């Protein structure tokens, strides 16, 4: 991988309950700058304003939830304050569709004072149905991630507020309505009460006294709890899940490739 450097101070912001969005933002960031500040929103939502000067550049990575960016992340993103600051917007989806997520993220960044110089949608293993896009991002994906990062770097080298031209990205306005995933993970008898899932859950949907149970009204099916469970106790289960998984896997079997806009 060819290393590229910039004298801009980089800020990396991502929400990555399953870890795949962070893999992709890490890869992009590693090619742009050694000096960076990281904000991983699963554990540390941004609760105070962060001023991003023109000498900064931010990379924001969001997973796609039913064609939109996660609603839980919007307050954190609105605490980012740009001053014609260059930004790279990335969404990551599980081989279905990214629909309005990328345009929504770009619009939000623009409203906060950022100038989006590159926007991309990459594919990763589906978090709820892991047999879909299994093993992605793979070697081919990483090659394209690297290429995207290099092209963004070239734009950053020439970046000027006076010559900046807004990007046109795929998506619709108004955005598709937000929808909730009805499938929710729960624990079983393998649970050893370690509490890992309790502490990682971004919506506090798991009770410390009985972590086998999920508050379905609070849960956003992000799968953070599944990723940190040491015994494999927390999973999606039941006949409804098996039926939906079979239908979804068949519908989304054809490989989709990354798309970007520069």
Secondary structure, DSSP 4 states (H G I P E B T S, - for coil): ------SSEEEEEEE-TTSHHHHHHHHHHHHH-S-EEEEETTT----S-EEE-TTEEEEEEEEEETTEE-GGGHHHHTTEEESSEEEEEEEEE-SS--TTHHHHHHHHHHHTTEEEEEEEEEE---SSSTTTTTT-S-HHHHHHHHHHHHHHHHHHHT--TTT------S--SSPPPP-------B--TT-----HHHHH-TT--B-GGGTT-B-TTT-----HHHHH-SSS--B--SHHHHHHHHHHHHHT-S----EEE-
